[in-house]
Amino acid sequence: MTEATFRARLVALGLTLDDKAFAAAWAGAQHLRAEIARVEKWLASQL
């Protein structure tokens, strides 16, 4: 997902963020995606 796509999704949900808040939300989303990938990798190794 690109920053533009993420911002568009937020707008579609009715959320408008200033630049600082958007940067924090973007960083959080990227961190969450990385953690999900890490868990998926661990789960796949458990099969």
Stockholm file with secondary structure:
# STOCKHOLM 1.0

chainA/1-47         MTEATFRARLVALGLTLDDKAFAAAWAGAQHLRAEIARVEKWLASQL
#=GR chainA/1-47 SS CCHHHHHHHHHHTTCCCCHHHHHHHHHHHHHHHHHHHHHHHHHHHTC
#=GC SS_cons        CCHHHHHHHHHHTTCCCCHHHHHHHHHHHHHHHHHHHHHHHHHHHTC
//
